[in-house]
Amino acid sequence: MEKKKQEETSPPDQNHPLYASDRDRVDALLGHKGHPNEDQLTTAAMLLNRYDGFPGAIDLQEDLTKVVKSWGFDREALNAKTRAIWSSGWRPGTATSGDDVGSGADVVDKET
């Protein structure tokens, strides 16, 4: 009887409209080996902020917490790191390896 009363008063978990694509992102983060790059760090921070206080997607929230801890960060440290990344001028999709690769990488700009 007590359990039934509790179920009636607790709100049901909500479904987030971006859950499916976010689940794929979290799965990719979980599968990553080694040190995370800027894209992975900012993705994790963005998702943590998106689901902060959200009444649902508990599995996704728990997996995010697990991956961030496996990188040696807590939420505060992750936010500090990602603020530094964004402040450096980094933007999603930018290469950070320093390797010049691509169709114009071997071309020297010469004025004629």
C-alpha angles and dihedrals in degrees: 000000000000092000093050091051091050092050091052093054100042115084117241120253113267125229114235114222091226095045097112096052092039090051088057090051093050091047089053090050091049091051095051117111122203131009117348119243127223093271093053093046094049092044091053092048092048092051093047089054093045094054097036105127093358110145097225144027089077092161091055093047092050092049091050091052090048095052094046091051091048088058090054096252135121119203094267093050092046091052091049091050094048092047087056091048093052092044090055089065096255116152130186113279096024116129115239100180094093091228115134102226129156144063095305100035095097096044119097114213105237126176112221 
